[in-house]
Amino acid sequence: MSNKIEFHDRMLSLGLARVAEQAALASASLIGRGDEKAADQAAVNAMREQLNLLDIAGVVVIGEGERDEAPMLYIGEEVGTGNGPGVDIALDPLEGTTLTAKDMPNALTVIAMGPRGSMLHAPDVYMEKLAIGPGYSEGLVTLDMPPATRVSALATEKGCAPSDITVCILERPRHEEMIAEVRSTGASIRLITDGDVAGVMHCAEAHKTGIDMYMGSGGAPEGVLAAAALKCMGGQIFGRLLFRNDDEKARAAKAGITDLDKVYSRDEMVQQDVIFAATGVTGGTLLNGIKREPGWVTTQTLLMRSKTGSVRRMEYRTPV
């Protein structure tokens, strides 16, 4: 019955912002304390508690892991009161657990919501990703292009030299060749240690962040979350699942994926309109971090709706 109720994104958006805010506030006392697991658990508990207050029949499609790996917010878990529209939920209660534990920039709490069946059920494997911001020709860059070709194609369309392009890449040994090739074009690279949802989101606000393109491999679930963000902000993202063994291929089969080499576009990863909320935990280029002062705590949240293209930055100040 509940699945037949229409998904009213406008009515649910503020509730979703509260979910992201409360997860961030729960992890605030663990910023810089060196305990990744405790910070993540605090965010998970708060996010689940808030989700269960919403009048939705929600199912977690991107979560903390498979049912046997995660006690809460696992893939397939039902959340909400059950009285309301059937919705798919993609979340990362603390994107950048290491960033939080070390008090490094760009840790966020992230959640996206859409009608049932709106988001790709990505297995917990790696995904090769490529993203650029809005305003470029569709398919200007592709995953089949060498990294250097992507840089030159983007520079040509942007009307600048390759040396004016900045690429964001996750700093991992597996990316050493890619990093060397991108640098050979004269482009600069902003290396990030964690948090590739934020990395991709940086492309959508290049004027603010200075990032033109994101490339490299990272978690597939985070790829779907990043696609949900770009569905709201504008921009292109392409993803191809990467499998290291038969166990990972079996995970894909369980998620209903048969074409293992498929390149997913943004609108294939997120097929219908969604709402997206992210709250800053540690300060960054996209969002301010949690600010604590005697008697008060302040957060900043990005709340977006793909249906209208609206982007809100909301400050929440509450006594403690």
C-alpha positions as a Markdown table, in Angstrom:
| # | Residue | x | y | z |
|---|---|---|---|---|
| 1 | Met | 0.0 | 0.0 | 0.0 |
| 2 | Ser | 2.7 | 2.5 | 1.1 |
| 3 | Asn | 4.6 | 2.1 | -2.2 |
| 4 | Lys | 1.6 | 3.7 | -4.1 |
| 5 | Ile | 1.9 | 7.0 | -2.2 |
| 6 | Glu | 3.7 | 9.6 | -4.3 |
| 7 | Phe | 7.2 | 10.7 | -3.5 |
| 8 | His | 6.9 | 14.3 | -2.5 |
| 9 | Asp | 10.5 | 15.5 | -2.6 |
| 10 | Arg | 9.7 | 19.0 | -1.5 |
| 11 | Met | 8.0 | 17.8 | 1.7 |
| 12 | Leu | 10.7 | 15.3 | 2.5 |
| 13 | Ser | 13.8 | 17.5 | 1.8 |
| 14 | Leu | 13.9 | 19.3 | 5.1 |
| 15 | Gly | 13.5 | 16.0 | 7.0 |
| 16 | Leu | 16.5 | 14.7 | 5.0 |
| 17 | Ala | 18.6 | 17.7 | 5.9 |
| 18 | Arg | 17.8 | 16.9 | 9.6 |
| 19 | Val | 19.1 | 13.4 | 9.1 |
| 20 | Ala | 22.4 | 14.6 | 7.7 |
| 21 | Glu | 22.7 | 17.3 | 10.5 |
| 22 | Gln | 22.1 | 14.9 | 13.3 |
| 23 | Ala | 24.6 | 12.4 | 12.0 |
| 24 | Ala | 27.2 | 15.2 | 11.8 |
| 25 | Leu | 26.4 | 16.5 | 15.3 |
| 26 | Ala | 26.7 | 13.0 | 16.7 |
| 27 | Ser | 30.3 | 12.7 | 15.3 |
| 28 | Ala | 31.3 | 16.2 | 16.4 |
| 29 | Ser | 32.8 | 15.2 | 19.7 |
| 30 | Leu | 35.0 | 12.6 | 17.9 |
| 31 | Ile | 36.7 | 15.0 | 15.5 |
| 32 | Gly | 40.4 | 14.7 | 15.9 |
| 33 | Arg | 40.2 | 12.0 | 18.5 |
| 34 | Gly | 41.8 | 9.3 | 16.4 |
| 35 | Asp | 39.0 | 6.8 | 16.6 |
| 36 | Glu | 37.5 | 6.1 | 13.2 |
| 37 | Lys | 35.1 | 3.3 | 14.3 |
| 38 | Ala | 33.6 | 5.3 | 17.2 |
| 39 | Ala | 33.1 | 8.4 | 14.9 |
| 40 | Asp | 31.4 | 6.2 | 12.2 |
| 41 | Gln | 29.2 | 4.4 | 14.8 |
| 42 | Ala | 28.0 | 7.6 | 16.3 |
| 43 | Ala | 27.0 | 8.9 | 12.9 |
| 44 | Val | 25.3 | 5.6 | 11.9 |
| 45 | Asn | 23.3 | 5.5 | 15.1 |
| 46 | Ala | 22.1 | 9.1 | 14.8 |
| 47 | Met | 21.3 | 8.8 | 11.1 |
| 48 | Arg | 19.3 | 5.6 | 11.6 |
| 49 | Glu | 17.4 | 7.2 | 14.6 |
| 50 | Gln | 16.4 | 10.2 | 12.5 |
| 51 | Leu | 15.5 | 8.2 | 9.4 |
| 52 | Asn | 13.1 | 6.1 | 11.5 |
| 53 | Leu | 11.2 | 9.3 | 12.4 |
| 54 | Leu | 10.4 | 10.1 | 8.8 |
| 55 | Asp | 7.0 | 9.1 | 7.3 |
| 56 | Ile | 8.5 | 6.9 | 4.6 |
| 57 | Ala | 8.7 | 3.2 | 3.7 |
| 58 | Gly | 12.4 | 3.4 | 3.1 |
| 59 | Val | 14.9 | 0.7 | 1.9 |
| 60 | Val | 18.6 | 1.2 | 2.2 |
| 61 | Val | 20.1 | 0.4 | -1.2 |
| 62 | Ile | 23.5 | 2.0 | -0.6 |
| 63 | Gly | 24.5 | 1.6 | 3.0 |
| 64 | Glu | 27.1 | 0.4 | 5.5 |
| 65 | Gly | 27.5 | -3.1 | 3.8 |
| 66 | Glu | 25.8 | -6.4 | 3.4 |
| 67 | Arg | 23.4 | -7.6 | 6.2 |
| 68 | Asp | 26.1 | -9.9 | 7.6 |
| 69 | Glu | 28.7 | -7.2 | 7.6 |
| 70 | Ala | 26.9 | -4.3 | 9.2 |
| 71 | Pro | 24.5 | -4.3 | 12.2 |
| 72 | Met | 22.8 | -1.1 | 11.2 |
| 73 | Leu | 21.9 | 0.7 | 7.9 |
| 74 | Tyr | 22.9 | -2.4 | 6.0 |
| 75 | Ile | 21.8 | -2.9 | 2.4 |
| 76 | Gly | 18.1 | -3.9 | 2.4 |
| 77 | Glu | 17.3 | -2.6 | 5.8 |
| 78 | Glu | 13.9 | -1.0 | 6.1 |
| 79 | Val | 13.7 | 2.4 | 7.7 |
| 80 | Gly | 11.1 | 5.1 | 8.4 |
| 81 | Thr | 7.7 | 4.7 | 10.0 |
| 82 | Gly | 6.3 | 2.7 | 7.1 |
| 83 | Asn | 3.6 | 5.3 | 6.6 |
| 84 | Gly | 4.5 | 7.1 | 3.5 |
| 85 | Pro | 6.0 | 6.7 | 0.0 |
| 86 | Gly | 8.2 | 3.7 | -0.9 |
| 87 | Val | 11.7 | 5.2 | -1.3 |
| 88 | Asp | 15.3 | 4.1 | -2.0 |
| 89 | Ile | 17.9 | 5.5 | 0.3 |
| 90 | Ala | 21.7 | 5.8 | -0.4 |
| 91 | Leu | 23.8 | 7.0 | 2.5 |
| 92 | Asp | 27.2 | 7.3 | 3.9 |
| 93 | Pro | 26.7 | 8.4 | 7.6 |
| 94 | Leu | 30.3 | 9.6 | 7.7 |
| 95 | Glu | 32.1 | 10.0 | 4.4 |
| 96 | Gly | 35.7 | 10.4 | 5.5 |
| 97 | Thr | 36.0 | 8.5 | 8.8 |
| 98 | Thr | 39.8 | 8.9 | 8.7 |
| 99 | Leu | 39.4 | 12.6 | 7.8 |
| 100 | Thr | 37.2 | 13.0 | 10.9 |
| 101 | Ala | 39.5 | 11.0 | 13.2 |
| 102 | Lys | 42.5 | 13.1 | 12.0 |
| 103 | Asp | 40.6 | 16.4 | 11.8 |
| 104 | Met | 41.4 | 16.7 | 8.1 |
| 105 | Pro | 39.2 | 18.7 | 5.6 |
| 106 | Asn | 36.1 | 17.6 | 3.7 |
| 107 | Ala | 34.5 | 15.0 | 6.0 |
| 108 | Leu | 30.8 | 15.0 | 5.3 |
| 109 | Thr | 27.6 | 13.1 | 6.3 |
| 110 | Val | 25.8 | 12.2 | 3.0 |
| 111 | Ile | 22.3 | 10.9 | 2.2 |
| 112 | Ala | 20.2 | 10.7 | -1.0 |
| 113 | Met | 16.6 | 9.7 | -1.4 |
| 114 | Gly | 14.5 | 8.9 | -4.4 |
| 115 | Pro | 11.4 | 6.8 | -5.4 |
| 116 | Arg | 11.7 | 3.0 | -5.2 |
| 117 | Gly | 13.9 | 1.7 | -8.0 |
| 118 | Ser | 15.5 | 5.1 | -8.7 |
| 119 | Met | 19.1 | 4.2 | -7.8 |
| 120 | Leu | 21.6 | 1.6 | -9.0 |
| 121 | His | 22.1 | -1.2 | -6.4 |
| 122 | Ala | 25.9 | -1.0 | -6.6 |
| 123 | Pro | 27.7 | -3.9 | -5.0 |
| 124 | Asp | 30.5 | -3.2 | -2.5 |
| 125 | Val | 33.3 | -3.4 | -5.1 |
| 126 | Tyr | 35.6 | -0.8 | -6.7 |
| 127 | Met | 34.4 | 1.5 | -9.5 |
| 128 | Glu | 36.4 | 3.3 | -12.1 |
| 129 | Lys | 35.1 | 6.9 | -12.1 |
| 130 | Leu | 35.3 | 9.9 | -14.2 |
| 131 | Ala | 33.5 | 13.2 | -13.5 |
| 132 | Ile | 33.3 | 16.7 | -14.8 |
| 133 | Gly | 31.0 | 19.7 | -14.0 |
| 134 | Pro | 28.0 | 21.1 | -15.8 |
| 135 | Gly | 28.1 | 23.1 | -19.1 |
| 136 | Tyr | 30.2 | 20.7 | -21.2 |
| 137 | Ser | 29.2 | 18.6 | -24.2 |
| 138 | Glu | 27.8 | 15.2 | -23.4 |
| 139 | Gly | 30.5 | 12.5 | -23.7 |
| 140 | Leu | 33.3 | 15.1 | -24.0 |
| 141 | Val | 35.4 | 12.7 | -21.8 |
| 142 | Thr | 35.0 | 9.0 | -21.5 |
| 143 | Leu | 36.4 | 6.1 | -19.4 |
| 144 | Asp | 38.0 | 4.6 | -22.6 |
| 145 | Met | 40.2 | 7.7 | -23.2 |
| 146 | Pro | 43.7 | 7.7 | -21.7 |
| 147 | Pro | 43.9 | 10.2 | -18.8 |
| 148 | Ala | 46.0 | 12.7 | -20.9 |
| 149 | Thr | 43.4 | 12.7 | -23.7 |
| 150 | Arg | 40.7 | 13.5 | -21.1 |
| 151 | Val | 42.7 | 16.5 | -19.9 |
| 152 | Ser | 43.3 | 17.9 | -23.4 |
| 153 | Ala | 39.7 | 17.4 | -24.5 |
| 154 | Leu | 38.4 | 19.3 | -21.4 |
| 155 | Ala | 41.0 | 22.1 | -21.9 |
| 156 | Thr | 40.0 | 22.4 | -25.6 |
| 157 | Glu | 36.3 | 22.8 | -24.8 |
| 158 | Lys | 37.0 | 25.1 | -21.9 |
| 159 | Gly | 39.2 | 27.2 | -24.1 |
| 160 | Cys | 42.3 | 27.0 | -21.9 |
| 161 | Ala | 45.7 | 25.3 | -21.8 |
| 162 | Pro | 46.0 | 21.8 | -20.2 |
| 163 | Ser | 48.2 | 23.6 | -17.5 |
| 164 | Asp | 45.0 | 25.5 | -16.4 |
| 165 | Ile | 43.1 | 22.2 | -15.7 |
| 166 | Thr | 43.1 | 20.8 | -12.1 |
| 167 | Val | 42.2 | 17.1 | -11.6 |
| 168 | Cys | 41.2 | 15.6 | -8.3 |
| 169 | Ile | 42.5 | 12.0 | -7.7 |
| 170 | Leu | 42.5 | 9.7 | -4.6 |
| 171 | Glu | 46.0 | 9.2 | -3.4 |
| 172 | Arg | 46.6 | 5.5 | -3.7 |
| 173 | Pro | 49.4 | 3.4 | -5.1 |
| 174 | Arg | 47.1 | 2.0 | -7.8 |
| 175 | His | 46.8 | 5.6 | -9.2 |
| 176 | Glu | 50.5 | 6.2 | -9.6 |
| 177 | Glu | 50.6 | 5.8 | -13.4 |
| 178 | Met | 47.4 | 7.8 | -13.9 |
| 179 | Ile | 48.9 | 10.6 | -11.7 |
| 180 | Ala | 52.2 | 10.6 | -13.8 |
| 181 | Glu | 50.2 | 10.7 | -17.1 |
| 182 | Val | 48.0 | 13.6 | -15.9 |
| 183 | Arg | 51.0 | 15.6 | -14.7 |
| 184 | Ser | 52.8 | 15.0 | -18.1 |
| 185 | Thr | 50.1 | 17.2 | -19.7 |
| 186 | Gly | 51.0 | 20.1 | -17.4 |
| 187 | Ala | 47.7 | 19.8 | -15.5 |
| 188 | Ser | 47.8 | 20.1 | -11.8 |
| 189 | Ile | 46.4 | 17.4 | -9.4 |
| 190 | Arg | 44.8 | 17.9 | -6.1 |
| 191 | Leu | 45.4 | 14.6 | -4.2 |
| 192 | Ile | 42.9 | 13.6 | -1.6 |
| 193 | Thr | 43.5 | 10.9 | 1.0 |
| 194 | Asp | 39.8 | 9.9 | 1.4 |
| 195 | Gly | 36.3 | 11.1 | 0.6 |
| 196 | Asp | 35.7 | 10.7 | -3.1 |
| 197 | Val | 32.0 | 11.7 | -2.9 |
| 198 | Ala | 33.2 | 15.2 | -1.9 |
| 199 | Gly | 35.9 | 14.8 | -4.6 |
| 200 | Val | 33.4 | 14.4 | -7.3 |
| 201 | Met | 31.1 | 17.1 | -6.0 |
| 202 | His | 34.0 | 19.6 | -6.2 |
| 203 | Cys | 33.8 | 19.3 | -10.0 |
| 204 | Ala | 30.3 | 20.7 | -10.0 |
| 205 | Glu | 31.4 | 24.0 | -8.4 |
| 206 | Ala | 34.7 | 24.5 | -10.2 |
| 207 | His | 34.5 | 28.2 | -9.8 |
| 208 | Lys | 34.5 | 27.7 | -6.0 |
| 209 | Thr | 36.7 | 24.7 | -5.6 |
| 210 | Gly | 39.2 | 25.0 | -8.5 |
| 211 | Ile | 38.6 | 21.4 | -9.5 |
| 212 | Asp | 37.7 | 20.7 | -13.1 |
| 213 | Met | 37.7 | 16.9 | -13.3 |
| 214 | Tyr | 37.7 | 13.8 | -11.0 |
| 215 | Met | 39.2 | 10.5 | -12.0 |
| 216 | Gly | 40.3 | 7.2 | -10.5 |
| 217 | Ser | 38.9 | 4.2 | -8.8 |
| 218 | Gly | 37.1 | 4.1 | -5.5 |
| 219 | Gly | 34.1 | 2.4 | -3.9 |
| 220 | Ala | 31.1 | 1.7 | -6.2 |
| 221 | Pro | 28.5 | 2.7 | -3.5 |
| 222 | Glu | 30.2 | 6.1 | -3.3 |
| 223 | Gly | 30.0 | 6.4 | -7.0 |
| 224 | Val | 26.2 | 6.2 | -6.9 |
| 225 | Leu | 26.1 | 8.8 | -4.1 |
| 226 | Ala | 28.3 | 11.1 | -6.2 |
| 227 | Ala | 26.0 | 10.6 | -9.2 |
| 228 | Ala | 23.0 | 11.6 | -7.0 |
| 229 | Ala | 24.8 | 14.8 | -6.1 |
| 230 | Leu | 25.6 | 15.6 | -9.7 |
| 231 | Lys | 22.0 | 14.8 | -10.7 |
| 232 | Cys | 21.1 | 17.8 | -8.5 |
| 233 | Met | 24.2 | 20.1 | -9.2 |
| 234 | Gly | 24.7 | 19.3 | -12.9 |
| 235 | Gly | 27.7 | 17.6 | -14.4 |
| 236 | Gln | 28.6 | 14.2 | -15.9 |
| 237 | Ile | 29.9 | 11.1 | -14.2 |
| 238 | Phe | 30.8 | 7.7 | -15.6 |
| 239 | Gly | 31.4 | 4.6 | -13.7 |
| 240 | Arg | 32.5 | 1.0 | -14.5 |
| 241 | Leu | 32.6 | -1.7 | -11.9 |
| 242 | Leu | 36.0 | -3.3 | -11.2 |
| 243 | Phe | 36.2 | -6.9 | -10.0 |
| 244 | Arg | 39.3 | -8.4 | -8.4 |
| 245 | Asn | 38.0 | -12.0 | -7.9 |
| 246 | Asp | 35.0 | -14.3 | -8.3 |
| 247 | Asp | 33.6 | -13.3 | -4.9 |
| 248 | Glu | 33.2 | -9.7 | -6.1 |
| 249 | Lys | 31.6 | -10.9 | -9.3 |
| 250 | Ala | 29.1 | -12.9 | -7.2 |
| 251 | Arg | 28.3 | -9.7 | -5.2 |
| 252 | Ala | 27.4 | -8.1 | -8.5 |
| 253 | Ala | 25.2 | -11.0 | -9.5 |
| 254 | Lys | 23.4 | -10.8 | -6.1 |
| 255 | Ala | 22.8 | -7.1 | -6.8 |
| 256 | Gly | 21.2 | -8.1 | -10.2 |
| 257 | Ile | 24.1 | -6.9 | -12.4 |
| 258 | Thr | 24.7 | -9.1 | -15.4 |
| 259 | Asp | 26.8 | -6.9 | -17.7 |
| 260 | Leu | 30.1 | -6.7 | -15.8 |
| 261 | Asp | 31.8 | -4.3 | -18.3 |
| 262 | Lys | 29.0 | -1.8 | -18.6 |
| 263 | Val | 29.8 | 1.9 | -18.3 |
| 264 | Tyr | 27.1 | 3.6 | -16.3 |
| 265 | Ser | 26.3 | 7.3 | -16.9 |
| 266 | Arg | 24.9 | 9.6 | -14.2 |
| 267 | Asp | 21.3 | 9.0 | -15.3 |
| 268 | Glu | 21.8 | 5.2 | -15.4 |
| 269 | Met | 23.1 | 5.2 | -11.8 |
| 270 | Val | 20.3 | 7.6 | -10.7 |
| 271 | Gln | 17.3 | 7.1 | -13.0 |
| 272 | Gln | 14.7 | 9.4 | -11.3 |
| 273 | Asp | 14.7 | 12.7 | -9.5 |
| 274 | Val | 16.3 | 12.6 | -6.0 |
| 275 | Ile | 16.9 | 14.8 | -3.1 |
| 276 | Phe | 20.4 | 15.0 | -1.6 |
| 277 | Ala | 21.7 | 16.3 | 1.7 |
| 278 | Ala | 25.3 | 16.7 | 3.0 |
| 279 | Thr | 26.4 | 18.3 | 6.3 |
| 280 | Gly | 30.0 | 19.4 | 6.8 |
| 281 | Val | 31.8 | 17.6 | 9.7 |
| 282 | Thr | 35.3 | 19.0 | 9.2 |
| 283 | Gly | 35.7 | 22.2 | 7.3 |
| 284 | Gly | 36.2 | 22.0 | 3.6 |
| 285 | Thr | 35.9 | 23.7 | 0.2 |
| 286 | Leu | 32.2 | 22.7 | -0.2 |
| 287 | Leu | 30.9 | 23.1 | 3.3 |
| 288 | Asn | 31.9 | 24.6 | 6.6 |
| 289 | Gly | 32.7 | 22.1 | 9.4 |
| 290 | Ile | 31.0 | 21.9 | 12.7 |
| 291 | Lys | 31.7 | 24.9 | 14.8 |
| 292 | Arg | 31.6 | 24.6 | 18.6 |
| 293 | Glu | 31.5 | 27.6 | 21.0 |
| 294 | Pro | 30.4 | 27.8 | 24.6 |
| 295 | Gly | 26.8 | 26.8 | 24.8 |
| 296 | Trp | 26.3 | 26.5 | 21.0 |
| 297 | Val | 27.0 | 24.3 | 18.0 |
| 298 | Thr | 26.6 | 25.3 | 14.4 |
| 299 | Thr | 26.5 | 23.1 | 11.2 |
| 300 | Gln | 26.2 | 23.9 | 7.5 |
| 301 | Thr | 24.2 | 21.6 | 5.2 |
| 302 | Leu | 23.8 | 21.4 | 1.5 |
| 303 | Leu | 20.3 | 20.5 | 0.5 |
| 304 | Met | 19.5 | 19.8 | -3.2 |
| 305 | Arg | 16.6 | 18.7 | -5.3 |
| 306 | Ser | 17.3 | 17.4 | -8.8 |
| 307 | Lys | 13.6 | 18.1 | -9.9 |
| 308 | Thr | 14.1 | 21.8 | -9.6 |
| 309 | Gly | 17.9 | 22.1 | -9.6 |
| 310 | Ser | 17.6 | 24.0 | -6.4 |
| 311 | Val | 20.7 | 24.2 | -4.1 |
| 312 | Arg | 20.4 | 25.4 | -0.6 |
| 313 | Arg | 23.1 | 26.0 | 2.0 |
| 314 | Met | 21.6 | 26.0 | 5.4 |
| 315 | Glu | 23.1 | 27.0 | 8.7 |
| 316 | Tyr | 21.7 | 25.3 | 11.8 |
| 317 | Arg | 22.6 | 26.7 | 15.2 |
| 318 | Thr | 21.4 | 24.9 | 18.3 |
| 319 | Pro | 22.2 | 25.3 | 22.1 |
| 320 | Val | 24.1 | 22.5 | 23.7 |
